[in-house]
Amino acid sequence: MTVRSVSELVEQGFEGIEKEIRACTDCQLHETVINRVIGKGSKDPDVVFVGEAPGKNEDETGIPFCGRAGKNLDGMIEYMGLSGDDYAVINTIKCRPPKNRNPLKSEINACKPFLQAQIELLEPKVVILLGNTAEKAFCNGEKLEWGVPRPVDGKYTLLKIYHPAALIYQRSRIEEQNTLIDNNRHLWE
């Protein structure tokens, strides 16, 4: 297993991190991955969305949130009033787990330096955790309340909202999600 420090990754910049992610063999997911899913969006965003893990469409294309959940995320981004320069999208892990199962703790830990380095380089005002898995990966077991912002070391504000895939199956939560967004617009406007 390769041990990478966040500071070493940050020193390499975006291209270096991408190269390291593409070469990573730190967990078993590299054995079945088609494409590592590194991120999309601005390199200077106000908002970074952190998803769980790539799904089938993302694994095939290498682009995060390009399937049905991506359409919901696009709708949320539009509702938030963000333009393409205002946001970036990354995942807690960069390779698809088999059969879209939840990422294992070992997989999350293997990718965590990449996640932290990406956020450090992107320097957003707000990091929006999309669902419980992103929260678990990012917060080391600490629970956040839905839609309640939490400042982090004067660097950015963390906010947990529903994962766009959850809104596919629980359409009733869309209105609740919009309320969470409306209550927090001041964070990115």
WOTA-V109485 format. One record per backbone hydrogen bond with DSSP energy under -0.5 kcal/mol. NH is the residue of the N-H (numbers start at 1). CO is the residue of the C=O. E is the energy in kcal/mol with one decimal. If there is no record, write none. Layout:
((NH CO E) (NH CO E))
This chain:
((4 2 -0.7) (9 5 -2.1) (10 6 -2.8) (11 7 -2.2) (12 8 -1.0) (12 9 -0.7) (13 9 -0.6) (13 10 -1.4) (16 12 -1.2) (17 13 -2.4) (18 14 -2.5) (19 15 -2.2) (20 16 -2.4) (21 17 -2.7) (22 18 -2.4) (23 19 -1.5) (24 20 -0.8) (24 21 -0.8) (30 27 -1.2) (31 28 -1.7) (32 29 -1.4) (33 29 -1.1) (37 94 -3.2) (38 36 -0.8) (38 62 -0.5) (40 89 -1.8) (42 84 -0.6) (42 87 -2.7) (46 86 -1.7) (47 86 -2.3) (48 126 -2.4) (49 88 -2.8) (50 128 -2.9) (51 49 -0.6) (51 90 -2.9) (59 55 -2.6) (60 56 -2.0) (61 57 -1.9) (62 58 -3.5) (66 63 -0.5) (71 67 -1.5) (72 68 -1.6) (73 69 -2.5) (74 70 -2.8) (75 71 -1.9) (76 72 -2.3) (77 73 -2.8) (78 74 -2.3) (79 75 -2.5) (80 76 -2.4) (81 77 -0.6) (81 78 -1.2) (82 77 -2.1) (86 83 -1.8) (88 47 -1.7) (89 40 -3.0) (90 49 -2.7) (92 51 -1.7) (92 52 -0.5) (93 52 -1.4) (100 97 -1.8) (101 98 -1.9) (108 104 -2.5) (109 105 -2.8) (110 106 -1.8) (111 107 -1.7) (112 108 -1.3) (113 109 -0.5) (114 111 -0.7) (115 111 -2.1) (116 112 -2.8) (117 113 -2.4) (118 114 -2.7) (119 115 -2.2) (120 116 -2.3) (121 117 -2.5) (122 118 -2.5) (123 119 -1.9) (125 46 -1.8) (126 46 -2.4) (127 157 -2.8) (128 48 -3.0) (128 126 -0.6) (129 127 -0.7) (129 159 -2.9) (130 50 -2.8) (130 128 -0.6) (131 129 -1.3) (131 161 -2.3) (135 131 -1.5) (136 132 -2.9) (137 133 -2.4) (138 134 -2.1) (139 135 -3.0) (140 136 -0.6) (141 136 -0.6) (142 139 -2.2) (147 160 -3.3) (148 145 -1.8) (149 147 -0.7) (150 158 -2.3) (152 156 -3.1) (153 151 -0.5) (155 152 -2.9) (156 152 -1.2) (157 125 -2.3) (158 150 -3.1) (159 127 -2.1) (160 145 -0.5) (161 129 -2.2) (161 159 -0.5) (166 163 -1.1) (167 163 -1.0) (168 164 -0.6) (168 165 -0.9) (169 165 -1.0) (170 166 -1.8) (173 170 -2.5) (174 171 -1.7) (176 172 -0.6) (177 173 -3.0) (178 174 -2.6) (179 175 -1.8) (180 176 -2.1) (181 177 -2.5) (182 178 -3.0) (183 179 -2.4) (184 180 -0.6) (184 181 -1.4) (185 182 -0.8) (187 184 -2.2) (188 185 -1.4) (189 185 -2.2))
